[in-house]
Amino acid sequence: MPHGPLNLMTDIDGLSIGHATDLTLGSGVTVILFDEPATASGTVLGGAPGGRDVTLLDPSMTVQQVDAFVLSGGSAFGLDAAGGVQSGLRAAGRGFAVGSVRVPIVPQAILMDLLNGGAKDWGLHAPYRDLGYQAYHNAARGAFPLGTVGAGTGATTANFKGGIGSASAVSSSGHTIAALVAVNAMGSVVVGDGPHFWAAPFEEEEEFGGLGQPAHVSAENRAMRIKGLRLTATTIGTVVTDCALSKAELHRLSLSAHDGLARAVLPAHLPLDGDTMFSASTGKRQSNGAADLMELCHLATLVTARAIARGVFEAVALPYADAQPAWRDRWG
């Protein structure tokens, strides 16, 4: 399956990606910034979500477009990050027109990374608004780092360090679709204790090691592996395409992205996960109808699964004594 030249979300024209990373805090923020308002939707399938302006993404709600998406660590404290992005957008004159004012539309999802060993005693106000503002100003086109950066800085999984991952694909009609995911799953991204990834059947060009699938998956390797009482869970992300889709069609696309999450993480969508997937269209290319939508749903599954595996593959351990090891620490 062909992908874009970077195999990243920035293969899609009309958007940029910005990270703000604080290794001392052990957390960070990632922004997906659209050049122009993008039609958007999303779905929440985890049992313990945290978000801001997520309800407006329902197809029945009035607002159709967003200016940016924000992914953040910090659990509920991290919800301040969208305010920082709004500040940058407001200064640029962006936002939904309400009379004589403009209100930037910035839905956000957060993940729980408060127990990963970072310096979380930040005083009166959490630092996430400033991190959001920094991520906004760091947003750029072109290649961007994966792994222990942005919203993936403090992310973990059941057995290896989590992180930010991204992947893209090009449809038979020439539409580009890409995923960007912060992998902080309650479950595991690898078969057993590794090194093979559950997403291995969908890998392109050895993007997460090229190890393929194990010859046999034993009952022991299928057994549930979760974080237990650490409770630092939730995988959050976004799929974006340049194909012009309606809000209702994008809602369907976000559900297909969750299919990719469930193919890359075992188990997924647990009661203590807040698994959330946003979706958006820049509308740069016209749709040919149902056939395009169905193929894009298929590709949304694949790019999400690949992005999740890449997020863990690219991650490095945080610089703390008892930090969770990275996949690379064990498997090279």
N, C-alpha and C positions, 0 to 999 in steps of 0.2 A: 504494500500500500504506500504510494508516494506521500511524502510530507513536504512542508515548506523548506526554504533554504536554511533556516536556522533551527528548525524543529522546536520552535518556541511560539508562544502566543503572539509575539511581535511579528510573526509572519503575516498577520492580518493587518492590512492597511487601515489607518484611522484610529489607532490606539497606541498608548505607551504604558510601560510598566515601571513603577518606582518602589524601591525597598527602603526602609529605615531599620537599621539593625543595632541593637544595644547588647553586646555580649556580657557586660557586667550585670545588666538587668536580666539577661537570659530570655529576651523577648524581642518582638519587633512588629512592624506593620508593612503590608504590601498594598499598593493601590493599582487598580486597572483604570486608567484614565482615558476617556474617549474624546477624540478631537471635537466631535459634535454629539449631541444627545443620541443615545442608542436605545432602540426598542429592547425591552428587557423583561425577564420573568425569573422564576426560581422556585425551588421546592425544598422543604425540610423533612427529612425522614428519620433523623436521630431523635432519641427520646429526651435529650437534655440540651436543647439548642439555646443559643444566645445571639440576638441580632438586633439591628436597627433598620427601620423602614422596610422590613421584609414583607409585611402584609400587603403593601402597595404593589408588590410584584404579582399578586394574584391576578389572573386575566380579567376578573370582574371589576377590578378597581380602576379608577379614572385615569391616573397618570400612566402614560404608556412608555416613557423614556427616562433614562438615567444619565447622569453626567459622569459617574464613576462608580466602581465597586471598591469596597475596602475589606481586606482580610487582616485580622489582627490577633495577636496573643493577648494575654491579660485577663481572660475570662470577662466578667461583666465590667471590670474596670477598663478594659480595652475598648469599650463602646465609645469612649471619648475620641477615638482616632478619627471617626467620620467627621467630627466637628473641625478638626484640623484641616482635613481635605476640603470641607465646605468653605473654610476661611480662604484658602487659596483660590477656589473656584469663584467665590463672591468677589474677590479682588480683581479677577479676570472678567467680571461681568457675566458669568455663566449662571444658569439656573432656570427653573420653571417660572414663567411669568405669572404673577398674581397682582393684578392692578399695576401699580408703578414700581413694584419690587420684584426681585428674582430670588428664588429659593433653590439652591443647588440640591439635586436629588442624588443621594449617596447611600444606597443600601450597604449594610455591613454585616458580616458574620464574624464571630469570635471563637477562639479555641482556648481551652483551659491549660495554661502552662505555669501556674503559680507554685507548683511543688517540684520544680526541676533543679533547685539549688541556687538560682540567681538571687541578686540583691533586690528583694521585693519591698523592703522597708523604705518607701519613697517619700514619706512624710504626708502632708495634708492632701496634696493633689497627685493623682497618678500621672505618669509622663506621656500617656498615649495621645493626647491632643497634639502635643509638640511632635511626637513621632509621626502622626498622621500628616501634619504640615510638612515635615521633612520629606516623607515619602512622596507627597504631591510634587514637591520641587525637585525631587530626584527622578521623577518619571521621564523616561526617554524611550525612543525607538531603538531598534537593533538588539543585539545580544544582551542578556542580563544573567546574573548568576543564579544557580540553583543550590539546593541543600540548606545549610544552616544560615539563612539570610531572611530578612523581612519577617513575615508572619510565621515562617518555618524555623526561626531562630531557636525557640524553646520547645519545639515540637518533639514528641517521642512516640514510640509505638510499644507493643507488648514486649519486644525483645531488642530492638535496635533504634537508634536515633532517627527521628522523623525529620521532615524538612519540606522545602518548596520544590515542586516538580512541575514541568511543563512539557507538552508535546503537541505536534500539529499533524494534520493530514489534509490531503487534497482530494476532493470527490471526483467522480467520473465526469461531472459537468464543469469542473474547474473551480468549484467553491472551496475556500480554505476554512477549516474549523480547527480550533485549538483549545486546550484545557490548561489551566493553571490551578494547582491544588496545594494547600498546606496540609501535610499529612501528620496528624496527631491522633492516630486511631487508638481506640481501646484494644482492638485486635491486632493481628499480625499481618505483615505484608509479605512474609516469606513462608515457604513450606517447612514446617517443623521449626528447627533452629537455623535454617538456611543451608546453603547460600541461594537456593533457587527461589525466584519470585513467583507468587501466584499469578502475576500478570504475564508470565513468560510466553504464553501462546501468542501474545499480541505485540511482542517486541519487534522493533525495527532497527536494523543496522547496529546491533550490539549496544543500544543506547543505555542499557543497564546491565552490562557485563557480558551479554551473549552466552549465558550458561545454559539456556534452553530449559527444558522440563526434566525433572527426575524420572528415571526409568519406572519407578513405582512410588506411589504415595501411600504409605502405610497407615493403618488405623491410628497409630501413635502420632503421626505427622498431621493427621486430620483432627486431632483432639484440640479442644479450645485452648488458646493461649491469649490471655488478656492481662491487663496491667494490675488487676486486683484492686487493692485499696489505695493505690496511688491516684486514681481518678483524674488523671490529666488527659482527658480525651477530647475528641471531636475532629473530624476531617472536614475541611471547608474548601470550596473552590468555585471556579467559574469556567463555563464553556462559552466561546464566542465564535461566530461565523460572519463572513462577509456577505452571505446570502440573505436577501431581504425576506424576513419572516415576520409574521404577526406575533403579538404577545401570546396568544393561545398556542401557536406553533412552538414558540420558545419555551412555554411551560412544558410541553411534551419533550422538547430537547433536554431540559434539565432533568426530567425523569430518566431519560436514557443515560445521562451522565451518572446518575446514581447506580444504574446497572453496571457501569464501569467501576464504580467504587466497590460494589459488591463482588466483582470479579478480581479485584486487586487486594482486598482486605478481608480476612476471615477471622472472626465474624465481623459483620458490618451492621450499622444502624441499630446499635444496642441501646438499652434504656439509659445508659450513662454516656453515650455519644450524642453529639448535637449535629450530626452529619447534615450539611447544607450545601446545595449546589445552585449557583446563580447561572443565568444564561442571557446572552445578548446577541444582537445583530447590528452590525454597522451599516447594513443595507447598501453596500457598494456594488453588489451584483444582483441582478434580478433572478428570482426563483422560477423554475420551470414547473412548479406545482408539486403534487403529492410524491412523485418519484424522487425529487430532490430532498424533500423533507424526510422521507424514509431512509435514504442513504445517509443523510446528515445525522439522524438519530443513531444509526448503526455506528457511524464514525465517532459520535460523541461518547459512546460506550468505550471504544477502543482508545481514543486519546486520553480519556480520564484514567483508565487503567494504566496506561503507559506513563502518564504524568506522575501517578502515585508511586510507581516503582522507581522512577527517576529521582523523586524527592528523597527516598531512603538511600538509594545508591549514591547520590551526590553528597549526602550529609556528612558532616564531621562532628565529633563529640564536642560538647561545650567544655570550656577550660576550667572545670571544677573537679575537685578530688573524687567525688562520687558520681560524676556525670554518667549517663547512660552511654555505653559504647556505640560507635557507629558501625554499620555493616562493613565498612572498609577496614575497621580495626581488626576484624576477625577474618575477613575474606579477601582483603587486599585490593 
